Amino acid sequence: MKSPITFTVLLLFAFFACRREVVVCPDTAIPDSSDTTLQRNFRLVFVNLREQWKGPENLVAHVTVESPRTPEKPVFLTVPVRFENLCSTPVISLPKGAYRIKALTITDNSGVTRLATPVAGSPKAGQSGTPLSVSLTLDTKTEKEIRLEVLSVGATDTAASFGYPPGSFGKNPDNPQPPMDKRVFIRSLIRVGEIVYDSIPVQLIVKSWDAKEVMDYRIHYLAAGTQSVYLSAKAERFHLSVKKWGSYSELTLSQAEVEENAVYDLGGQVAAKKLKSVIESRIAGGTTTPQTKTDYEYHPNGEIRQRLIWGKKPDLSSYVVQKDVFAYTNNYITTIQSYNESNALVRTLTAHYGLPGRVTLLEETKGSARITATAAYVPLETHSGRTRDYRIDVAYRLGNGIDYYAKTMRGGAVVSDVYRGHTGGLEEGTYDYDFSINPYVHLHIPDLFFTQYARHNMVVSRKIRTGAYPQEEPYDYQYVYDADDYPKELLTKYRSTKTGADLFVIRTVFTYW
């Protein structure tokens, strides 16, 4: 028989779902891209990229978009190439209007130009079905898909053969030119409350001015982690800025101050939102049934004081299902006492901490039943942002045996985990996470499965089980996020693990103080 802990984990790993990252690109002639009523979405699809490129999937697209109203102010975009069903960019957002795509080159992570779309009239134009420039009309709110063909940049190819100015390709894989620009690395660090998010995608705005004070404006969509950009050798000074989640950070450099391969940290700080309530209801057969409401109460210093879980009786009157009271030692939650409807103590969880503030021992008591969880943190060789990846190894001492659990963490997300029950049961999971904010992480509430360390929200869960398995499982997640990237609503579909038939939907609504 599978232990009680194993069944509990099936409920704990179904938290969060997918949201696409959107590259918001302000038109310098129509400022304030935050006015989403003017924004229109599109993405570029590279229809023949897999035919033209057989190398690593770590490519970056460099796109020049021009508005006929302000051709002297083109928008330069740097966006990652995604190798999914279709090779494409993320969704890009521009202010409503008419544009033309004037240039497209694709580089690898070392800055070598590997592919490009030729310009009409160039020697290479006849080899492409979509020579540039290409019209881009953003009028309706429907997401547009612009399909382009790219060509490989060969050993003897030059920028001119594609219709680009000399030097536009920068490095050439087999005929390198003297480098003109300096490569630097940008590391985004945004502190939300007490937690530093150091492995998140951001938009980097780079403004530069030459000797005649002519400004160049570029938008770089940087993937999570430390990413490289090139700063022009023709500029005399630079202004770099990152804005995300209400935080803003900027850096000004002169050409003389730019160091080749230097790492520059950019990021601000914002207060964390605190959960006020979480309401769950069950939708089945067209009928919505209230399930629970969880209220969170805090001390004046912001630490959580208690958590009230309300349920519904058959007559739909409310009652307290459980009350959790939190006690602190040195700003860490060290005791959680849980009370039932009659205000009787039914559970006590005690937490012990090591350095740096990580839980090393948990002791749970429910009546005569006792579980002791001992945790060790194993550093791994890889890094995400400035944080070293690690694995949490946990041994659970139960009344009738020892269960083992291992969880691998990377960049604030769970990569994989394995649970081995003492009776022979096994559950293995792999996960994908988005880059939005998990509100629970800011509560710092310890639990037996160490979920308090996930800074982001789960997108996909894949499970392999041996032995006992649950009767139902969540399989589809639909989230709505607020303007600060916190979840507002979640619809979670559940299905039977035996037949695969849909059973019900859980609707979760989040509110914040």
C-alpha positions as CSV (number, residue, x, y, z in Angstrom):
1,M,0.0,0.0,0.0
2,K,1.2,3.4,-0.8
3,S,2.0,5.7,2.1
4,P,-0.2,8.7,3.0
5,I,2.6,11.0,1.8
6,T,2.6,9.6,-1.7
7,F,-1.1,10.4,-2.1
8,T,-0.6,13.9,-0.8
9,V,2.1,14.8,-3.4
10,L,-0.4,14.2,-6.2
11,L,-2.4,17.1,-4.9
12,L,0.6,19.4,-4.3
13,F,2.1,19.3,-7.8
14,A,-0.9,20.6,-9.8
15,F,-0.5,24.3,-9.0
16,F,0.3,26.3,-12.1
17,A,-0.2,26.5,-15.8
18,C,1.1,28.0,-19.0
19,R,1.2,31.6,-20.1
20,R,3.2,32.8,-23.2
21,E,5.8,35.4,-22.9
22,V,5.1,38.4,-25.1
23,V,7.8,40.7,-26.4
24,V,6.3,44.2,-26.0
25,C,8.1,46.6,-28.4
26,P,7.3,50.3,-28.1
27,D,7.3,52.3,-31.3
28,T,9.5,55.3,-30.6
29,A,7.0,57.5,-32.4
30,I,4.1,56.2,-30.3
31,P,5.5,56.0,-26.8
32,D,4.3,54.0,-23.8
33,S,3.9,50.4,-24.8
34,S,2.2,49.8,-21.5
35,D,-1.0,51.1,-23.1
36,T,-2.2,47.6,-24.2
37,T,-5.3,49.0,-25.9
38,L,-3.0,50.0,-28.7
39,Q,-0.9,46.9,-28.9
40,R,-1.2,44.2,-31.6
41,N,0.4,40.8,-31.6
42,F,2.4,38.9,-34.2
43,R,5.1,36.3,-34.5
44,L,7.5,35.3,-37.2
45,V,7.5,31.7,-38.4
46,F,10.6,30.4,-40.3
47,V,9.1,27.9,-42.6
48,N,12.3,26.3,-43.9
49,L,14.6,26.7,-41.0
50,R,15.0,23.0,-40.2
51,E,16.0,22.4,-43.8
52,Q,18.6,25.2,-43.7
53,W,20.0,24.6,-40.2
54,K,21.1,21.3,-38.6
55,G,23.1,22.8,-35.7
56,P,22.3,23.4,-32.1
57,E,18.9,25.0,-31.2
58,N,20.3,28.1,-29.6
59,L,19.7,30.7,-32.3
60,V,18.7,34.4,-31.9
61,A,16.8,36.4,-34.6
62,H,17.7,40.0,-35.2
63,V,14.8,41.9,-36.9
64,T,14.5,45.4,-38.2
65,V,11.0,46.8,-38.4
66,E,10.2,50.2,-39.9
67,S,7.1,52.4,-39.9
68,P,6.4,54.4,-43.0
69,R,5.4,57.3,-40.8
70,T,8.9,57.4,-39.1
71,P,11.4,55.5,-41.4
72,E,14.2,57.4,-39.7
73,K,13.3,55.6,-36.4
74,P,13.4,51.8,-37.1
75,V,12.8,49.4,-34.3
76,F,15.6,46.8,-33.8
77,L,14.5,43.5,-32.2
78,T,16.5,40.7,-30.8
79,V,14.3,37.6,-30.0
80,P,15.1,33.9,-29.4
81,V,14.2,31.3,-32.0
82,R,11.9,28.6,-30.6
83,F,12.2,25.1,-32.0
84,E,8.7,23.7,-31.5
85,N,6.1,22.4,-34.0
86,L,7.0,25.5,-36.1
87,C,10.3,27.3,-35.8
88,S,9.3,30.8,-34.7
89,T,9.8,33.7,-32.4
90,P,7.8,34.4,-29.3
91,V,4.7,36.5,-29.7
92,I,5.8,40.1,-30.3
93,S,3.6,43.2,-29.6
94,L,3.8,46.5,-31.4
95,P,1.5,49.5,-31.4
96,K,-1.3,49.3,-33.9
97,G,-0.2,50.4,-37.3
98,A,1.5,49.6,-40.7
99,Y,5.1,48.4,-40.8
100,R,7.6,46.7,-43.0
101,I,10.1,44.1,-42.0
102,K,13.3,45.4,-43.5
103,A,16.0,43.0,-42.3
104,L,16.2,39.5,-40.7
105,T,19.4,37.7,-39.6
106,I,19.8,34.8,-37.3
107,T,23.0,34.2,-35.2
108,D,24.2,31.5,-32.9
109,N,25.1,32.1,-29.3
110,S,28.6,33.2,-30.2
111,G,27.3,36.0,-32.5
112,V,28.1,34.2,-35.8
113,T,25.5,35.0,-38.5
114,R,24.2,31.6,-39.6
115,L,21.0,32.5,-41.6
116,A,19.3,35.5,-43.2
117,T,16.4,36.4,-45.3
118,P,17.7,38.2,-48.5
119,V,16.5,41.6,-49.6
120,A,14.6,41.9,-52.9
121,G,17.0,42.6,-55.8
122,S,20.0,41.1,-54.1
123,P,21.9,38.1,-55.7
124,K,20.3,35.7,-53.1
125,A,16.8,37.0,-53.5
126,G,15.8,34.5,-56.2
127,Q,16.5,31.6,-53.7
128,S,13.9,32.8,-51.2
129,G,10.1,32.8,-51.6
130,T,9.8,35.8,-49.2
131,P,12.5,38.4,-50.0
132,L,12.4,41.5,-47.9
133,S,10.9,43.9,-47.3
134,V,7.7,42.3,-46.2
135,S,4.5,44.2,-45.2
136,L,3.3,43.9,-41.6
137,T,-0.1,45.4,-41.0
138,L,-1.3,45.3,-37.4
139,D,-4.9,46.4,-37.3
140,T,-7.1,43.8,-35.6
141,K,-6.5,42.2,-32.2
142,T,-6.1,38.8,-33.8
143,E,-2.6,37.5,-33.5
144,K,-0.9,37.5,-36.9
145,E,1.6,35.0,-38.2
146,I,4.3,36.2,-40.7
147,R,5.9,33.3,-42.5
148,L,9.4,33.9,-43.8
149,E,12.0,31.8,-45.6
150,V,15.7,32.0,-44.5
151,L,18.9,30.9,-46.3
152,S,22.1,29.6,-44.8
153,V,25.0,32.0,-44.8
154,G,27.8,30.0,-46.4
155,A,31.6,30.4,-46.3
156,T,31.8,32.6,-49.4
157,D,28.6,34.6,-48.7
158,T,28.8,38.3,-47.8
159,A,26.3,40.7,-46.4
160,A,26.1,42.3,-49.8
161,S,25.0,39.1,-51.5
162,F,21.9,39.1,-49.3
163,G,21.3,42.8,-49.9
164,Y,22.6,44.1,-46.6
165,P,25.2,46.8,-46.0
166,P,28.8,45.6,-45.7
167,G,29.6,44.6,-42.1
168,S,25.9,43.8,-41.3
169,F,26.7,40.2,-40.7
170,G,29.4,41.0,-38.2
171,K,31.2,37.6,-37.7
172,N,31.2,35.2,-40.6
173,P,31.7,31.5,-39.7
174,D,34.5,30.9,-42.2
175,N,35.7,34.4,-43.1
176,P,35.7,36.4,-39.9
177,Q,36.0,40.1,-40.0
178,P,37.8,42.3,-37.4
179,P,35.3,42.7,-34.6
180,M,33.7,46.2,-34.4
181,D,31.4,45.7,-31.5
182,K,32.0,44.6,-28.0
183,R,30.1,41.7,-26.5
184,V,28.9,42.1,-23.0
185,F,26.7,39.9,-20.8
186,I,23.5,41.0,-19.1
187,R,22.3,39.3,-15.9
188,S,18.8,40.3,-14.8
189,L,18.2,40.3,-11.1
190,I,14.8,41.4,-9.8
191,R,14.0,41.3,-6.1
192,V,10.4,40.7,-5.3
193,G,9.9,41.0,-1.6
194,E,12.7,38.9,-0.1
195,I,13.2,36.7,-3.2
196,V,15.6,37.4,-6.0
197,Y,14.5,36.2,-9.4
198,D,17.7,35.7,-11.4
199,S,16.6,33.4,-14.2
200,I,13.8,35.2,-16.0
201,P,13.3,36.5,-19.6
202,V,13.4,40.3,-19.8
203,Q,13.3,43.1,-22.4
204,L,16.5,45.1,-22.6
205,I,16.3,48.5,-24.1
206,V,19.7,49.8,-25.5
207,K,19.9,53.4,-26.6
208,S,23.2,54.6,-28.0
209,W,24.5,57.9,-29.3
210,D,27.2,58.6,-31.8
211,A,29.5,61.6,-32.0
212,K,26.8,63.6,-33.8
213,E,24.3,62.7,-31.0
214,V,22.2,60.6,-33.4
215,M,20.4,58.0,-31.3
216,D,20.1,54.3,-32.1
217,Y,17.3,52.4,-30.4
218,R,17.3,48.6,-30.0
219,I,15.1,46.1,-28.1
220,H,16.7,42.8,-27.0
221,Y,14.4,40.1,-25.8
222,L,16.8,38.1,-23.5
223,A,16.0,34.6,-22.5
224,A,16.3,33.5,-18.9
225,G,19.8,33.5,-17.3
226,T,22.9,35.5,-18.3
227,Q,22.7,36.5,-22.0
228,S,25.1,38.3,-24.3
229,V,24.4,41.4,-26.4
230,Y,26.7,43.5,-28.7
231,L,27.3,47.2,-28.1
232,S,28.3,49.2,-31.2
233,A,31.8,50.4,-31.5
234,K,30.4,53.4,-33.4
235,A,28.6,54.8,-30.4
236,E,30.1,57.1,-27.8
237,R,27.8,56.3,-25.0
238,F,25.0,53.8,-24.0
239,H,21.9,53.7,-21.9
240,L,20.7,50.2,-20.9
241,S,17.5,49.7,-19.1
242,V,15.2,46.8,-17.9
243,K,11.6,47.2,-16.8
244,K,9.7,44.2,-15.4
245,W,7.0,43.6,-12.8
246,G,6.9,47.3,-11.9
247,S,10.7,47.5,-11.2
248,Y,13.1,49.6,-13.3
249,S,16.9,49.5,-13.6
250,E,19.2,51.4,-15.8
251,L,22.9,51.7,-16.6
252,T,24.8,54.4,-18.4
253,L,28.2,53.6,-20.0
254,S,30.7,55.5,-22.1
255,Q,32.5,53.6,-24.9
256,A,35.6,53.7,-22.8
257,E,33.8,52.1,-19.9
258,V,32.5,49.2,-21.9
259,E,34.6,46.1,-21.1
260,E,34.6,43.1,-23.6
261,N,32.8,40.1,-22.0
262,A,32.0,42.0,-18.8
263,V,28.9,41.0,-16.9
264,Y,26.5,43.8,-16.0
265,D,23.7,43.2,-13.5
266,L,20.4,45.0,-14.2
267,G,17.3,44.7,-12.0
268,G,15.1,46.6,-9.6
269,Q,13.1,45.8,-6.5
270,V,9.4,45.7,-5.8
271,A,7.3,44.6,-2.8
272,A,5.7,41.2,-3.0
273,K,1.9,40.9,-3.2
274,K,0.4,39.0,-0.3
275,L,-2.4,36.5,-0.8
276,K,-5.7,37.6,0.7
277,S,-7.8,34.6,-0.2
278,V,-8.0,31.6,-2.5
279,I,-11.4,30.4,-3.5
280,E,-12.0,26.9,-5.1
281,S,-15.2,25.6,-6.7
282,R,-15.9,22.4,-8.5
283,I,-17.6,22.3,-11.9
284,A,-19.2,19.1,-13.0
285,G,-22.1,18.3,-15.3
286,G,-22.8,22.0,-15.8
287,T,-23.1,22.6,-12.0
288,T,-20.8,24.7,-9.9
289,T,-20.3,23.6,-6.3
290,P,-18.3,25.8,-3.8
291,Q,-15.5,23.8,-2.3
292,T,-13.2,25.9,-0.1
293,K,-12.1,29.4,0.7
294,T,-8.7,30.0,2.2
295,D,-8.1,33.3,4.0
296,Y,-4.6,34.6,4.9
297,E,-4.0,36.9,7.8
298,Y,-0.7,38.7,8.6
299,H,1.2,40.4,11.4
300,P,2.0,44.1,11.1
301,N,5.5,43.2,9.9
302,G,4.1,41.2,7.0
303,E,4.7,37.7,8.4
304,I,1.7,35.3,8.0
305,R,-0.2,34.9,11.3
306,Q,-2.8,32.3,10.4
307,R,-4.6,30.6,7.6
308,L,-8.3,29.9,7.7
309,I,-9.7,27.2,5.4
310,W,-13.5,27.5,5.1
311,G,-15.8,24.8,3.7
312,K,-19.5,24.5,2.8
313,K,-22.1,22.4,4.6
314,P,-24.9,20.7,2.6
315,D,-27.1,23.7,3.4
316,L,-24.3,25.9,1.9
317,S,-23.5,27.5,5.3
318,S,-19.8,28.2,5.9
319,Y,-17.7,26.6,8.6
320,V,-14.0,26.5,9.4
321,V,-12.6,23.3,8.2
322,Q,-9.1,24.0,9.4
323,K,-7.2,26.8,11.1
324,D,-3.3,27.0,10.8
325,V,-1.5,29.1,13.3
326,F,2.2,30.0,12.5
327,A,4.9,30.6,15.1
328,Y,8.3,32.2,14.2
329,T,11.9,31.9,15.4
330,N,14.4,34.4,14.0
331,N,12.0,35.3,11.2
332,Y,11.5,31.7,10.1
333,I,8.3,29.7,10.5
334,T,9.3,27.0,13.0
335,T,5.8,25.7,14.1
336,I,2.5,25.3,12.4
337,Q,-0.4,24.2,14.5
338,S,-3.6,23.0,12.8
339,Y,-7.0,23.0,14.4
340,N,-10.3,21.5,13.3
341,E,-13.9,22.7,13.2
342,S,-14.1,22.3,17.0
343,N,-10.9,24.2,17.5
344,A,-9.1,21.0,18.6
345,L,-5.4,20.6,17.8
346,V,-5.1,17.9,15.1
347,R,-1.7,18.5,13.6
348,T,1.6,20.1,14.5
349,L,4.5,20.6,12.0
350,T,7.8,21.7,13.4
351,A,10.6,23.0,11.1
352,H,14.3,23.2,11.7
353,Y,16.6,25.3,9.5
354,G,20.2,25.2,8.3
355,L,22.1,27.7,6.2
356,P,21.1,29.7,4.2
357,G,17.6,29.5,5.7
358,R,16.8,26.1,4.2
359,V,14.7,23.5,6.0
360,T,16.7,20.5,7.1
361,L,14.2,18.7,9.3
362,L,10.4,18.5,9.5
363,E,8.5,16.7,12.2
364,E,4.7,16.2,11.7
365,T,2.5,14.9,14.5
366,K,-1.1,13.8,14.0
367,G,-2.5,12.2,17.1
368,S,-0.2,9.1,17.6
369,A,1.1,9.2,14.0
370,R,4.5,10.8,13.4
371,I,6.5,11.6,10.3
372,T,10.1,12.9,10.4
373,A,11.5,14.3,7.2
374,T,15.3,14.8,7.0
375,A,16.6,16.9,4.1
376,A,20.0,17.3,2.5
377,Y,20.8,19.8,-0.3
378,V,23.2,18.6,-3.0
379,P,24.8,21.3,-5.2
380,L,24.9,20.5,-8.9
381,E,27.5,21.6,-11.5
382,T,25.1,23.8,-13.5
383,H,23.9,27.3,-12.8
384,S,20.8,29.4,-13.7
385,G,21.4,33.1,-13.4
386,R,23.7,33.5,-10.4
387,T,22.1,30.6,-8.6
388,R,23.6,27.2,-8.5
389,D,21.2,24.3,-9.3
390,Y,20.7,21.8,-6.6
391,R,18.9,18.6,-5.5
392,I,16.9,18.1,-2.4
393,D,17.2,14.6,-1.0
394,V,14.6,13.7,1.7
395,A,14.1,10.7,3.9
396,Y,10.7,10.2,5.5
397,R,10.7,8.1,8.6
398,L,7.2,6.7,9.0
399,G,5.7,4.4,11.6
400,N,6.3,1.3,9.4
401,G,9.2,2.2,7.1
402,I,11.3,4.8,5.3
403,D,10.3,6.6,2.1
404,Y,12.7,8.6,-0.1
405,Y,12.1,11.6,-2.2
406,A,14.5,13.6,-4.5
407,K,13.7,16.9,-6.2
408,T,16.0,18.7,-8.6
409,M,15.7,22.5,-8.7
410,R,16.9,24.9,-11.5
411,G,16.4,28.6,-11.7
412,G,13.5,28.6,-9.2
413,A,11.7,25.7,-10.9
414,V,11.4,22.0,-10.3
415,V,13.0,20.0,-13.1
416,S,12.3,16.5,-11.9
417,D,11.5,14.5,-8.8
418,V,11.4,10.8,-7.7
419,Y,9.4,9.3,-4.8
420,R,10.2,5.8,-3.6
421,G,7.9,4.2,-1.1
422,H,9.0,1.6,1.4
423,T,6.5,-0.9,0.0
424,G,7.9,-0.7,-3.5
425,G,5.8,2.1,-5.1
426,L,7.6,4.5,-7.4
427,E,6.6,7.8,-8.9
428,E,8.8,9.8,-11.2
429,G,8.0,13.3,-12.5
430,T,9.4,15.8,-15.0
431,Y,8.1,19.4,-15.2
432,D,8.1,22.5,-17.2
433,Y,7.5,25.9,-15.5
434,D,6.7,29.3,-16.8
435,F,8.4,32.6,-15.7
436,S,5.4,34.1,-13.8
437,I,5.3,34.7,-10.0
438,N,4.2,32.0,-7.7
439,P,2.4,33.8,-4.8
440,Y,2.9,30.9,-2.4
441,V,6.7,31.2,-2.5
442,H,6.4,34.6,-0.7
443,L,4.6,33.0,2.2
444,H,7.7,30.9,3.1
445,I,5.5,28.1,4.5
446,P,7.4,24.9,5.0
447,D,5.7,21.6,4.0
448,L,6.7,18.0,3.7
449,F,7.3,18.1,0.0
450,F,9.4,21.4,0.0
451,T,7.1,23.2,-2.5
452,Q,8.0,26.5,-0.8
453,Y,11.1,26.8,-3.1
454,A,9.4,27.0,-6.5
455,R,9.5,30.6,-7.5
456,H,7.6,30.1,-10.8
457,N,4.4,28.3,-11.8
458,M,4.1,24.8,-13.2
459,V,3.3,24.5,-16.9
460,V,3.5,20.7,-17.6
461,S,3.6,17.7,-15.4
462,R,4.7,14.3,-16.7
463,K,4.3,11.2,-14.5
464,I,5.5,7.6,-14.5
465,R,4.1,5.4,-11.7
466,T,4.8,1.9,-10.5
467,G,2.4,0.3,-8.0
468,A,-0.5,2.3,-6.6
469,Y,-1.7,5.4,-8.5
470,P,-4.4,8.0,-7.8
471,Q,-8.0,7.6,-9.2
472,E,-7.8,11.0,-10.8
473,E,-5.2,13.5,-12.0
474,P,-5.1,17.1,-13.3
475,Y,-4.1,17.4,-17.0
476,D,-5.1,20.8,-18.4
477,Y,-4.4,24.2,-16.8
478,Q,-5.7,27.5,-18.0
479,Y,-4.5,30.6,-16.1
480,V,-5.3,34.3,-16.1
481,Y,-2.5,36.6,-14.8
482,D,-2.8,40.1,-13.6
483,A,-0.7,43.1,-14.7
484,D,2.0,42.2,-12.1
485,D,2.3,38.6,-13.4
486,Y,0.5,37.0,-10.4
487,P,-2.2,34.5,-11.1
488,K,-5.8,35.7,-10.9
489,E,-7.7,32.6,-11.9
490,L,-7.0,28.9,-12.7
491,L,-9.2,26.3,-14.4
492,T,-7.8,22.8,-13.8
493,K,-9.3,19.9,-15.6
494,Y,-9.3,16.5,-13.9
495,R,-9.6,13.1,-15.6
496,S,-9.8,9.5,-14.6
497,T,-6.4,7.7,-14.6
498,K,-8.1,4.5,-15.7
499,T,-10.3,5.6,-18.6
500,G,-9.0,9.1,-19.4
501,A,-12.5,10.5,-19.3
502,D,-13.0,14.0,-18.0
503,L,-14.4,14.1,-14.5
504,F,-14.6,17.7,-13.3
505,V,-13.0,21.1,-13.3
506,I,-11.6,23.0,-10.3
507,R,-11.9,26.8,-10.6
508,T,-9.4,28.7,-8.4
509,V,-9.6,32.5,-7.9
510,F,-6.8,34.4,-6.2
511,T,-7.1,37.8,-4.5
512,Y,-4.4,39.9,-3.0
513,W,-4.0,42.6,-0.3
